[in-house]
């Protein structure tokens, strides 16, 4: 899949070389080769965004704020919510998700489901929060920015 993605990027880059301005095809390929060997995905994405900017491509923001998965209980590190957000969950044994402020003070319960299944909940609150996830089984959570 990664090779297919890289190939698609190469095809796209070759088709838009007129937008590249000062970058030749060889320079674009060299930059992509540098990017693909970076192990840290955050740094790799930042390098890709820089290259895309040089090529005049518009970079869209990912609506996914964060994704978590696990089993049992977990408290997240602080998350910054700059817009309203929606949380989606799937749990094999039921789930309770509570929201705390950055100082650990209880704000509200955002999800409670006693059986396995999926669900979602909208929240307009902005700020820095932690989530506490409690479940007796495996669970997955995705938090999406809502503009």
C-alpha positions as CSV (number, residue, x, y, z in Angstrom):
1,X,0.0,0.0,0.0
2,X,2.8,2.4,0.9
3,X,4.5,1.7,-2.5
4,X,1.3,2.4,-4.3
5,X,0.9,5.7,-2.4
6,X,4.5,6.7,-3.2
7,X,3.9,5.8,-6.9
8,X,0.7,7.8,-7.0
9,X,2.6,10.8,-5.5
10,X,5.3,10.4,-8.2
11,X,2.7,10.4,-11.0
12,X,1.0,13.4,-9.5
13,X,4.3,15.3,-9.1
14,X,5.3,14.6,-12.7
15,X,2.0,15.8,-13.9
16,X,2.3,19.1,-12.0
17,X,5.9,20.0,-12.7
18,X,4.7,23.3,-14.2
19,X,3.6,24.3,-10.6
20,X,7.0,23.3,-9.2
21,X,8.6,26.5,-10.2
22,X,12.3,26.2,-9.3
23,X,12.2,22.5,-8.5
24,X,13.1,20.0,-11.3
25,X,11.7,16.5,-11.5
26,X,15.0,15.1,-10.1
27,X,14.9,17.5,-7.1
28,X,11.3,16.5,-6.4
29,X,12.3,12.8,-6.5
30,X,15.3,13.5,-4.2
31,X,13.1,15.3,-1.7
32,X,10.6,12.4,-1.7
33,X,13.4,9.9,-1.2
34,X,14.6,11.9,1.8
35,X,11.0,12.0,3.2
36,X,10.3,8.2,2.7
37,X,13.2,7.1,4.9
38,X,12.2,9.2,7.9
39,X,10.9,6.8,10.6
40,X,9.1,9.4,12.7
41,X,5.7,9.8,11.1
42,X,5.1,13.3,12.4
43,X,8.4,14.6,11.1
44,X,7.8,12.7,7.8
45,X,4.4,14.4,7.4
46,X,5.9,17.8,8.2
47,X,8.6,17.3,5.5
48,X,5.9,16.2,3.0
49,X,3.8,19.3,3.8
50,X,6.9,21.6,3.2
51,X,7.5,19.9,-0.1
52,X,3.8,20.2,-1.0
53,X,4.0,23.9,-0.2
54,X,7.0,24.4,-2.4
55,X,5.0,22.8,-5.2
56,X,2.1,25.1,-4.7
57,X,-0.3,22.4,-3.4
58,X,-2.9,23.3,-0.9
59,X,-2.6,21.3,2.3
60,X,-5.9,20.5,4.0
61,X,-6.2,20.0,7.7
62,X,-7.1,16.5,8.9
63,X,-10.3,16.5,10.8
64,X,-9.1,13.7,13.0
65,X,-7.8,15.1,16.2
66,X,-6.7,11.8,17.8
67,X,-7.3,8.1,17.7
68,X,-6.9,5.7,20.6
69,X,-7.3,1.9,21.0
70,X,-6.8,-0.4,23.9
71,X,-8.5,-2.5,26.5
72,X,-9.4,-1.8,30.1
73,X,-8.8,1.7,31.5
74,X,-6.8,4.5,30.0
75,X,-6.4,8.2,30.7
76,X,-5.2,10.2,27.7
77,X,-2.6,13.0,27.8
78,X,-4.1,16.5,27.5
79,X,-5.7,17.1,24.1
80,X,-6.3,20.6,22.7
81,X,-9.7,21.2,21.2
82,X,-9.7,24.3,19.1
83,X,-13.2,23.7,17.6
84,X,-16.2,21.7,18.5
85,X,-15.6,18.0,18.3
86,X,-17.3,14.6,18.0
87,X,-16.1,11.4,19.5
88,X,-16.8,8.0,17.9
89,X,-16.3,4.8,19.8
90,X,-16.5,1.0,19.3
91,X,-16.3,-1.3,22.3
92,X,-16.5,-5.1,22.7
93,X,-17.7,-5.0,26.3
94,X,-19.4,-1.6,26.9
95,X,-17.6,1.7,27.6
96,X,-17.6,4.8,29.8
97,X,-15.8,7.9,28.6
98,X,-15.4,10.9,30.9
99,X,-14.0,14.3,30.2
100,X,-11.6,16.1,32.6
101,X,-9.9,19.5,32.4
102,X,-6.1,19.7,32.2
103,X,-6.0,19.9,36.0
104,X,-7.8,16.6,36.4
105,X,-11.2,18.1,37.4
106,X,-14.3,16.1,36.2
107,X,-16.2,18.0,33.5
108,X,-18.7,15.5,32.2
109,X,-19.4,12.0,31.0
110,X,-19.3,11.9,27.2
111,X,-20.2,8.3,26.6
112,X,-21.8,5.4,28.5
113,X,-22.7,2.2,26.8
114,X,-23.3,-1.0,28.7
115,X,-23.0,-3.5,25.8
116,X,-20.7,-4.0,22.9
117,X,-21.3,-1.7,19.9
118,X,-20.6,1.7,18.4
119,X,-21.7,5.2,19.2
120,X,-20.8,8.8,18.9
121,X,-21.3,12.0,20.8
122,X,-21.0,15.7,19.8
123,X,-19.3,18.2,22.2
124,X,-19.0,22.0,21.6
125,X,-16.4,22.6,24.3
126,X,-13.1,24.1,23.4
127,X,-10.0,23.9,25.5
128,X,-7.5,21.4,26.9
129,X,-9.0,18.2,28.2
130,X,-8.1,14.6,29.1
131,X,-10.3,11.6,28.5
132,X,-10.7,8.7,30.8
133,X,-11.8,5.5,29.0
134,X,-13.1,2.6,31.0
135,X,-14.1,-0.7,29.5
136,X,-13.8,-4.4,30.4
137,X,-12.8,-5.3,26.8
138,X,-11.2,-3.9,23.7
139,X,-12.2,-0.5,22.5
140,X,-11.4,2.1,19.7
141,X,-11.9,5.8,19.8
142,X,-11.7,8.5,17.1
143,X,-12.1,12.2,17.8
144,X,-13.0,14.4,14.9
145,X,-12.9,18.2,14.7
146,X,-16.3,19.7,13.8
147,X,-16.1,23.1,12.1
